[in-house]
Amino acid sequence: MVQTTIDVETLRDLLDKDQPVTVLDIRRAEDYSEWLIPGSLHVDAYDALKAGDPDALANADLPLNTPVVTVCNLGKTSAIAAEQLRDRGLEAFSLAGGMKAWSLAWNSAEVPVPGVRVIQVRRTGKGCLSYVIGSEGEAAVIDASLDPEVYLGLANERGWTISSVLETHVHADHLSRSRKLAELSGATLRLPDQDRASYPFTPVRDEDEVKVGATTIAAMHTPGHTPESTCYLLDGRALFTGDTLFLSGVGRPDLEASREEARARARLLYQSLKKITALRPETLVLPGHTSEPVAFDGKPLSGTLAEVREGVEMLGSSEDAFVETILTRIPPTPPNHHRIVESNEAGMFPEGDPTNLEAGANRCAVS
């Protein structure tokens, strides 16, 4: 029996190991521009394939000796594309579940921080960035957005025991896996001090410190994106900024807020960013999200505070100008964010396929 599909984990593994494979995205141009698989080719053939055009991919310039994986939103029209390519003699497979399933794909990169190991875990199909920090056999995880087994595996490979699981805030764009990870690992679950979460956790307050082996993680309360938003400073060298500060933008202050509340939170965000930018300019900024798919290149997404200050124009604005700018640039709200927030506040992971709630590009940044 001829294999006609490939699953996300197999494709992820091929890309992660830099194996020869051609990813052909056949979606409409607007869908491709919203989110894509890094390194993929694009042919806008969706409508032609749906209409039964046998020549929909006739002009696709594809290598003859490399497997081809066709991609659409759900994995149905891409199956038609793969069949047409097989008829041409190519080794072609359809990505099962399409981009919806790809939402859970990930890769990782090691972040160079002296005296401690930091792994950036990139949910490339969604733009979520989480972190595993290891020192002297212990580890902490920040903002777990993938299956707990991913973090347990990364820790086990390095001989680390996860002792702390931290969140920067109550997320609105993805379902948190932190509670489940803490349960499976026996780690202490640490959330910023607030009354939103209705399940047991250890509260983290401004200037609290968490020890991980020989390293120290210090909490910085940075309200604005959400009232409880907290950044974590690692040994005074690297700052995990969650959704407060990105490499090319700042957090949005409007989710789960009225317009008046959003304006007030924008002012809080301004003050929080002033607090952050007062840190040493060589401090490494490690954000909680990216607005672009993350390549399988092993290169961490990071920048010094000096570089971020230069690249994010709003950081040099007056408070009034900052507030007006941010409120006029807010992007569309993430799909299903109300339901995601409710789940994260309850600490209850919904039954079924999580990508039904999490589908769509990341929209946490204002730039």
BAKOL-561084 format. One record per residue (C-alpha): residue number from 1; residue in one letter; x, y, z. Coordinates in steps of 0.1 Angstrom, whole numbers, plus 2048, in hexadecimal, padded with zeros to 3 digits. Example, Ala and Ser with C-alpha at 12.3 -4.5 7.8 and 13.67 -1.06 7.14 Angstrom:
<sites>
seq 1; type a; X 87B; Y 7D3; Z 84E
seq 2; type s; X 889; Y 7F5; Z 847
</sites>
This chain:
<sites>
seq 1; type m; X 800; Y 800; Z 800
seq 2; type v; X 80E; Y 822; Z 7F6
seq 3; type q; X 814; Y 83A; Z 812
seq 4; type t; X 801; Y 85B; Z 80A
seq 5; type t; X 805; Y 870; Z 82A
seq 6; type i; X 81F; Y 87A; Z 842
seq 7; type d; X 819; Y 886; Z 866
seq 8; type v; X 825; Y 8A5; Z 877
seq 9; type e; X 83F; Y 894; Z 88D
seq 10; type t; X 84F; Y 883; Z 86F
seq 11; type l; X 852; Y 8A3; Z 85B
seq 12; type r; X 85E; Y 8B5; Z 879
seq 13; type d; X 879; Y 89B; Z 87E
seq 14; type l; X 884; Y 89E; Z 859
seq 15; type l; X 887; Y 8C3; Z 85B
seq 16; type d; X 898; Y 8C2; Z 87D
seq 17; type k; X 8B2; Y 8AA; Z 86F
seq 18; type d; X 8B6; Y 8BE; Z 84F
seq 19; type q; X 8AC; Y 8A0; Z 83A
seq 20; type p; X 8A3; Y 8A5; Z 815
seq 21; type v; X 87E; Y 8AE; Z 812
seq 22; type t; X 86A; Y 8C7; Z 7FE
seq 23; type v; X 84C; Y 8D7; Z 80F
seq 24; type l; X 833; Y 8E3; Z 7F6
seq 25; type d; X 817; Y 8FA; Z 804
seq 26; type i; X 7F9; Y 8FB; Z 7EC
seq 27; type r; X 7E3; Y 913; Z 800
seq 28; type r; X 7D6; Y 935; Z 7F5
seq 29; type a; X 7F0; Y 951; Z 7F7
seq 30; type e; X 7DE; Y 962; Z 814
seq 31; type d; X 7DF; Y 942; Z 829
seq 32; type y; X 804; Y 93C; Z 820
seq 33; type s; X 80D; Y 960; Z 82B
seq 34; type e; X 7FC; Y 95B; Z 84C
seq 35; type w; X 811; Y 93D; Z 857
seq 36; type l; X 827; Y 924; Z 846
seq 37; type i; X 840; Y 908; Z 84A
seq 38; type p; X 864; Y 916; Z 849
seq 39; type g; X 875; Y 90F; Z 828
seq 40; type s; X 855; Y 905; Z 816
seq 41; type l; X 84D; Y 90C; Z 7F2
seq 42; type h; X 82C; Y 91B; Z 7E9
seq 43; type v; X 815; Y 916; Z 7CB
seq 44; type d; X 7F3; Y 926; Z 7CD
seq 45; type a; X 7E0; Y 907; Z 7C0
seq 46; type y; X 7C5; Y 902; Z 7DA
seq 47; type d; X 7A8; Y 90E; Z 7C6
seq 48; type a; X 7B3; Y 8FB; Z 7A6
seq 49; type l; X 7B8; Y 8DB; Z 7BA
seq 50; type k; X 796; Y 8DF; Z 7CA
seq 51; type a; X 787; Y 8E4; Z 7A7
seq 52; type g; X 797; Y 8C3; Z 79B
seq 53; type d; X 7B0; Y 8D3; Z 784
seq 54; type p; X 7C9; Y 8B6; Z 77B
seq 55; type d; X 7E3; Y 8D0; Z 771
seq 56; type a; X 7E1; Y 8E5; Z 791
seq 57; type l; X 805; Y 8DD; Z 799
seq 58; type a; X 812; Y 8DA; Z 776
seq 59; type n; X 829; Y 8F8; Z 779
seq 60; type a; X 836; Y 8EF; Z 79C
seq 61; type d; X 85C; Y 8ED; Z 799
seq 62; type l; X 865; Y 8D1; Z 7B0
seq 63; type p; X 885; Y 8BC; Z 7B5
seq 64; type l; X 881; Y 899; Z 7A6
seq 65; type n; X 895; Y 885; Z 7C0
seq 66; type t; X 888; Y 895; Z 7E0
seq 67; type p; X 868; Y 88B; Z 7F3
seq 68; type v; X 84D; Y 8A5; Z 7F1
seq 69; type v; X 835; Y 8AD; Z 80D
seq 70; type t; X 816; Y 8C0; Z 803
seq 71; type v; X 805; Y 8D7; Z 81C
seq 72; type c; X 7E3; Y 8E8; Z 81F
seq 73; type n; X 7CE; Y 8F3; Z 83D
seq 74; type l; X 7BF; Y 8D2; Z 847
seq 75; type g; X 7D1; Y 8B8; Z 832
seq 76; type k; X 7B4; Y 8B1; Z 81A
seq 77; type t; X 7BC; Y 8C5; Z 7FA
seq 78; type s; X 7E1; Y 8BE; Z 7FF
seq 79; type a; X 7D8; Y 899; Z 7FB
seq 80; type i; X 7CC; Y 8A1; Z 7D8
seq 81; type a; X 7EC; Y 8B4; Z 7D1
seq 82; type a; X 801; Y 896; Z 7DD
seq 83; type e; X 7EE; Y 87E; Z 7C7
seq 84; type q; X 7F4; Y 894; Z 7A8
seq 85; type l; X 819; Y 895; Z 7B0
seq 86; type r; X 81B; Y 870; Z 7B4
seq 87; type d; X 80A; Y 86D; Z 792
seq 88; type r; X 828; Y 881; Z 785
seq 89; type g; X 840; Y 867; Z 794
seq 90; type l; X 849; Y 87B; Z 7B3
seq 91; type e; X 84B; Y 86D; Z 7D6
seq 92; type a; X 830; Y 883; Z 7E6
seq 93; type f; X 81E; Y 883; Z 807
seq 94; type s; X 803; Y 899; Z 816
seq 95; type l; X 808; Y 8A7; Z 838
seq 96; type a; X 7EE; Y 897; Z 84E
seq 97; type g; X 7D9; Y 8B2; Z 85F
seq 98; type g; X 7E9; Y 8CE; Z 84B
seq 99; type m; X 7F3; Y 8EE; Z 85B
seq 100; type k; X 7DA; Y 8E9; Z 877
seq 101; type a; X 7EE; Y 8CA; Z 883
seq 102; type w; X 80F; Y 8DC; Z 87C
seq 103; type s; X 805; Y 8F5; Z 897
seq 104; type l; X 816; Y 8DD; Z 8B0
seq 105; type a; X 837; Y 8D9; Z 89D
seq 106; type w; X 856; Y 8E5; Z 8AF
seq 107; type n; X 87B; Y 8E9; Z 8AE
seq 108; type s; X 895; Y 8F5; Z 8C7
seq 109; type a; X 8B5; Y 90A; Z 8CA
seq 110; type e; X 8CE; Y 90E; Z 8E5
seq 111; type v; X 8D2; Y 932; Z 8F2
seq 112; type p; X 8F6; Y 93C; Z 8FB
seq 113; type v; X 8F4; Y 947; Z 920
seq 114; type p; X 914; Y 944; Z 934
seq 115; type g; X 913; Y 92C; Z 951
seq 116; type v; X 8F1; Y 91D; Z 949
seq 117; type r; X 8E0; Y 90A; Z 92D
seq 118; type v; X 8C1; Y 919; Z 91D
seq 119; type i; X 8AD; Y 907; Z 903
seq 120; type q; X 894; Y 91B; Z 8EE
seq 121; type v; X 877; Y 904; Z 8E4
seq 122; type r; X 866; Y 913; Z 8C6
seq 123; type r; X 843; Y 908; Z 8BC
seq 124; type t; X 84A; Y 911; Z 898
seq 125; type g; X 826; Y 909; Z 88E
seq 126; type k; X 818; Y 924; Z 8A5
seq 127; type g; X 834; Y 93C; Z 8AF
seq 128; type c; X 835; Y 933; Z 8D4
seq 129; type l; X 857; Y 934; Z 8E5
seq 130; type s; X 85D; Y 921; Z 905
seq 131; type y; X 87D; Y 91A; Z 918
seq 132; type v; X 88F; Y 8FF; Z 92B
seq 133; type i; X 8AA; Y 90C; Z 943
seq 134; type g; X 8C3; Y 8F2; Z 950
seq 135; type s; X 8DD; Y 8F4; Z 96C
seq 136; type e; X 8EE; Y 8D9; Z 981
seq 137; type g; X 8D4; Y 8BE; Z 979
seq 138; type e; X 8B6; Y 8D5; Z 97F
seq 139; type a; X 8A0; Y 8E6; Z 965
seq 140; type a; X 884; Y 8FF; Z 963
seq 141; type v; X 86B; Y 903; Z 947
seq 142; type i; X 85B; Y 925; Z 93D
seq 143; type d; X 83B; Y 928; Z 92A
seq 144; type a; X 835; Y 903; Z 920
seq 145; type s; X 820; Y 903; Z 900
seq 146; type l; X 827; Y 8E0; Z 8F3
seq 147; type d; X 81F; Y 8BD; Z 900
seq 148; type p; X 831; Y 8B8; Z 921
seq 149; type e; X 844; Y 89A; Z 912
seq 150; type v; X 858; Y 8B3; Z 8FD
seq 151; type y; X 866; Y 8C5; Z 91B
seq 152; type l; X 86B; Y 8A4; Z 92F
seq 153; type g; X 87E; Y 896; Z 912
seq 154; type l; X 894; Y 8B4; Z 90E
seq 155; type a; X 89C; Y 8B3; Z 933
seq 156; type n; X 8A2; Y 88E; Z 935
seq 157; type e; X 8BA; Y 88F; Z 917
seq 158; type r; X 8D0; Y 8A7; Z 92B
seq 159; type g; X 8CC; Y 896; Z 94D
seq 160; type w; X 8B7; Y 8B1; Z 95C
seq 161; type t; X 899; Y 8AE; Z 974
seq 162; type i; X 87F; Y 8C9; Z 96F
seq 163; type s; X 87A; Y 8DA; Z 991
seq 164; type s; X 866; Y 8FA; Z 987
seq 165; type v; X 84D; Y 901; Z 96C
seq 166; type l; X 846; Y 926; Z 968
seq 167; type e; X 82D; Y 93B; Z 954
seq 168; type t; X 832; Y 960; Z 94A
seq 169; type h; X 80C; Y 966; Z 94A
seq 170; type v; X 7EA; Y 957; Z 942
seq 171; type h; X 7ED; Y 951; Z 91C
seq 172; type a; X 7D2; Y 959; Z 903
seq 173; type d; X 7E0; Y 94A; Z 8E3
seq 174; type h; X 7E9; Y 927; Z 8EE
seq 175; type l; X 7DF; Y 90D; Z 908
seq 176; type s; X 7F8; Y 90C; Z 923
seq 177; type r; X 808; Y 8E9; Z 92A
seq 178; type s; X 819; Y 8F5; Z 94A
seq 179; type r; X 801; Y 8E7; Z 963
seq 180; type k; X 803; Y 8C4; Z 953
seq 181; type l; X 829; Y 8C6; Z 94F
seq 182; type a; X 82C; Y 8CF; Z 974
seq 183; type e; X 816; Y 8B1; Z 97E
seq 184; type l; X 82A; Y 899; Z 968
seq 185; type s; X 84C; Y 8A5; Z 973
seq 186; type g; X 844; Y 8AB; Z 998
seq 187; type a; X 850; Y 8CF; Z 993
seq 188; type t; X 843; Y 8EE; Z 9A5
seq 189; type l; X 82B; Y 901; Z 990
seq 190; type r; X 832; Y 926; Z 993
seq 191; type l; X 81A; Y 941; Z 985
seq 192; type p; X 81B; Y 967; Z 989
seq 193; type d; X 807; Y 971; Z 9A8
seq 194; type q; X 7E2; Y 976; Z 99D
seq 195; type d; X 7BF; Y 96A; Z 9A3
seq 196; type r; X 7B7; Y 95F; Z 97F
seq 197; type a; X 7C3; Y 93B; Z 981
seq 198; type s; X 7AB; Y 926; Z 995
seq 199; type y; X 7C3; Y 908; Z 99C
seq 200; type p; X 7E0; Y 904; Z 9B5
seq 201; type f; X 801; Y 915; Z 9AC
seq 202; type t; X 81E; Y 926; Z 9BE
seq 203; type p; X 81B; Y 94B; Z 9B9
seq 204; type v; X 838; Y 95F; Z 9AB
seq 205; type r; X 83B; Y 983; Z 9B6
seq 206; type d; X 852; Y 9A0; Z 9AB
seq 207; type e; X 876; Y 999; Z 9B4
seq 208; type d; X 86F; Y 975; Z 9BF
seq 209; type e; X 88C; Y 95E; Z 9B6
seq 210; type v; X 88B; Y 93A; Z 9AA
seq 211; type k; X 8AA; Y 924; Z 9AD
seq 212; type v; X 8B2; Y 90B; Z 992
seq 213; type g; X 8D3; Y 8F9; Z 99A
seq 214; type a; X 8ED; Y 914; Z 99C
seq 215; type t; X 8D9; Y 92E; Z 98A
seq 216; type t; X 8BE; Y 947; Z 995
seq 217; type i; X 89F; Y 953; Z 984
seq 218; type a; X 892; Y 974; Z 991
seq 219; type a; X 86E; Y 97F; Z 98B
seq 220; type m; X 866; Y 9A2; Z 97D
seq 221; type h; X 841; Y 9AC; Z 97E
seq 222; type t; X 83B; Y 9BD; Z 95D
seq 223; type p; X 815; Y 9C3; Z 959
seq 224; type g; X 806; Y 9D0; Z 939
seq 225; type h; X 800; Y 9B3; Z 921
seq 226; type t; X 7ED; Y 9A4; Z 93E
seq 227; type p; X 7EB; Y 9B1; Z 962
seq 228; type e; X 800; Y 994; Z 96F
seq 229; type s; X 81A; Y 993; Z 954
seq 230; type t; X 83C; Y 98B; Z 962
seq 231; type c; X 85F; Y 988; Z 952
seq 232; type y; X 87B; Y 972; Z 95F
seq 233; type l; X 89F; Y 97E; Z 962
seq 234; type l; X 8B9; Y 962; Z 961
seq 235; type d; X 8D8; Y 96A; Z 974
seq 236; type g; X 8D5; Y 98E; Z 969
seq 237; type r; X 8DF; Y 983; Z 946
seq 238; type a; X 8C0; Y 978; Z 933
seq 239; type l; X 89C; Y 984; Z 936
seq 240; type f; X 87E; Y 96D; Z 92D
seq 241; type t; X 865; Y 988; Z 923
seq 242; type g; X 846; Y 973; Z 91B
seq 243; type d; X 82E; Y 989; Z 908
seq 244; type t; X 83A; Y 9AA; Z 917
seq 245; type l; X 857; Y 9B1; Z 8FF
seq 246; type f; X 85F; Y 9A1; Z 8DE
seq 247; type l; X 87D; Y 9A4; Z 8C7
seq 248; type s; X 86A; Y 9BC; Z 8B0
seq 249; type g; X 84C; Y 9C7; Z 8C4
seq 250; type v; X 83A; Y 9C8; Z 8E5
seq 251; type g; X 81D; Y 9B6; Z 8F4
seq 252; type r; X 7F9; Y 9BF; Z 8EC
seq 253; type p; X 7E5; Y 9CD; Z 90A
seq 254; type d; X 7C2; Y 9C7; Z 8FE
seq 255; type l; X 7BA; Y 9A2; Z 902
seq 256; type e; X 79E; Y 99B; Z 91B
seq 257; type a; X 79B; Y 9C1; Z 921
seq 258; type s; X 784; Y 9DE; Z 919
seq 259; type r; X 791; Y 9FB; Z 905
seq 260; type e; X 796; Y A0F; Z 925
seq 261; type e; X 7A7; Y 9F2; Z 936
seq 262; type a; X 7BD; Y 9ED; Z 917
seq 263; type r; X 7C8; Y A12; Z 919
seq 264; type a; X 7D0; Y A0E; Z 93E
seq 265; type r; X 7E3; Y 9EE; Z 938
seq 266; type a; X 7F7; Y 9FF; Z 91C
seq 267; type r; X 803; Y A18; Z 935
seq 268; type l; X 80D; Y 9FC; Z 94D
seq 269; type l; X 81F; Y 9EC; Z 930
seq 270; type y; X 832; Y A0C; Z 929
seq 271; type q; X 83F; Y A0D; Z 94D
seq 272; type s; X 847; Y 9E8; Z 94C
seq 273; type l; X 85C; Y 9ED; Z 92C
seq 274; type k; X 86E; Y A09; Z 93D
seq 275; type k; X 877; Y 9F1; Z 959
seq 276; type i; X 884; Y 9D8; Z 940
seq 277; type t; X 898; Y 9F1; Z 92B
seq 278; type a; X 8A9; Y 9FC; Z 94B
seq 279; type l; X 8BB; Y 9DB; Z 94C
seq 280; type r; X 8DE; Y 9D7; Z 93F
seq 281; type p; X 8DF; Y 9DC; Z 919
seq 282; type e; X 8F0; Y 9BA; Z 914
seq 283; type t; X 8D3; Y 9A8; Z 924
seq 284; type l; X 8C6; Y 98D; Z 90D
seq 285; type v; X 8A1; Y 990; Z 904
seq 286; type l; X 88F; Y 96E; Z 900
seq 287; type p; X 86B; Y 974; Z 8F7
seq 288; type g; X 84D; Y 95D; Z 8FA
seq 289; type h; X 842; Y 95F; Z 8D6
seq 290; type t; X 84C; Y 967; Z 8B3
seq 291; type s; X 835; Y 973; Z 897
seq 292; type e; X 847; Y 95D; Z 87C
seq 293; type p; X 84C; Y 938; Z 878
seq 294; type v; X 86D; Y 92C; Z 887
seq 295; type a; X 885; Y 91C; Z 870
seq 296; type f; X 896; Y 8FB; Z 879
seq 297; type d; X 8B8; Y 90C; Z 87B
seq 298; type g; X 8C2; Y 908; Z 89F
seq 299; type k; X 8C6; Y 92E; Z 8A2
seq 300; type p; X 8B5; Y 93D; Z 8C1
seq 301; type l; X 89D; Y 95A; Z 8BD
seq 302; type s; X 8AD; Y 974; Z 8D5
seq 303; type g; X 8BD; Y 996; Z 8D6
seq 304; type t; X 8CE; Y 9AC; Z 8EE
seq 305; type l; X 8BA; Y 9C6; Z 900
seq 306; type a; X 8CE; Y 9E1; Z 8ED
seq 307; type e; X 8C5; Y 9D1; Z 8CC
seq 308; type v; X 8A0; Y 9CE; Z 8D5
seq 309; type r; X 89F; Y 9F2; Z 8E1
seq 310; type e; X 8AD; Y 9FD; Z 8BF
seq 311; type g; X 895; Y 9E8; Z 8AC
seq 312; type v; X 874; Y 9EF; Z 8BE
seq 313; type e; X 86E; Y A14; Z 8B8
seq 314; type m; X 851; Y A17; Z 8D1
seq 315; type l; X 86A; Y A11; Z 8EE
seq 316; type g; X 878; Y A34; Z 8E8
seq 317; type s; X 855; Y A45; Z 8E8
seq 318; type s; X 846; Y A5A; Z 903
seq 319; type e; X 82B; Y A49; Z 918
seq 320; type d; X 80E; Y A5B; Z 906
seq 321; type a; X 81C; Y A54; Z 8E4
seq 322; type f; X 823; Y A2F; Z 8ED
seq 323; type v; X 7FF; Y A2A; Z 8F9
seq 324; type e; X 7F0; Y A3A; Z 8D9
seq 325; type t; X 807; Y A27; Z 8C2
seq 326; type i; X 800; Y A05; Z 8D2
seq 327; type l; X 7DB; Y A0A; Z 8D3
seq 328; type t; X 7D9; Y A12; Z 8AE
seq 329; type r; X 7EF; Y 9F5; Z 8A3
seq 330; type i; X 7DE; Y 9D8; Z 8B5
seq 331; type p; X 7DB; Y 9BA; Z 89E
seq 332; type p; X 7BC; Y 9A4; Z 89B
seq 333; type t; X 7B5; Y 98F; Z 8BA
seq 334; type p; X 7C1; Y 96B; Z 8BB
seq 335; type p; X 7A6; Y 952; Z 8B1
seq 336; type n; X 794; Y 942; Z 8CF
seq 337; type h; X 7A7; Y 957; Z 8E8
seq 338; type h; X 78A; Y 958; Z 901
seq 339; type r; X 787; Y 932; Z 902
seq 340; type i; X 7AD; Y 92F; Z 905
seq 341; type v; X 7AE; Y 947; Z 922
seq 342; type e; X 792; Y 935; Z 933
seq 343; type s; X 7A4; Y 914; Z 930
seq 344; type n; X 7C5; Y 923; Z 93C
seq 345; type e; X 7B4; Y 933; Z 95A
seq 346; type a; X 7A3; Y 913; Z 963
seq 347; type g; X 7C2; Y 8FE; Z 95D
seq 348; type m; X 7AD; Y 8E6; Z 94A
seq 349; type f; X 7BA; Y 8D9; Z 929
seq 350; type p; X 79D; Y 8D4; Z 910
seq 351; type e; X 795; Y 8B1; Z 903
seq 352; type g; X 79D; Y 8A9; Z 8DF
seq 353; type d; X 7B4; Y 8BA; Z 8C7
seq 354; type p; X 7C3; Y 8DA; Z 8D6
seq 355; type t; X 7CA; Y 8E8; Z 8B4
seq 356; type n; X 7A5; Y 8EE; Z 8B0
seq 357; type l; X 7A9; Y 90A; Z 8C9
seq 358; type e; X 7CC; Y 915; Z 8C1
seq 359; type a; X 7CC; Y 917; Z 89B
seq 360; type g; X 7D8; Y 937; Z 88B
seq 361; type a; X 7F6; Y 94E; Z 88C
seq 362; type n; X 804; Y 95E; Z 8AB
seq 363; type r; X 7F6; Y 981; Z 8B1
seq 364; type c; X 804; Y 98C; Z 8D3
seq 365; type a; X 81C; Y 9A7; Z 8C6
seq 366; type v; X 817; Y 9CB; Z 8BD
seq 367; type s; X 833; Y 9D9; Z 8A7
</sites>
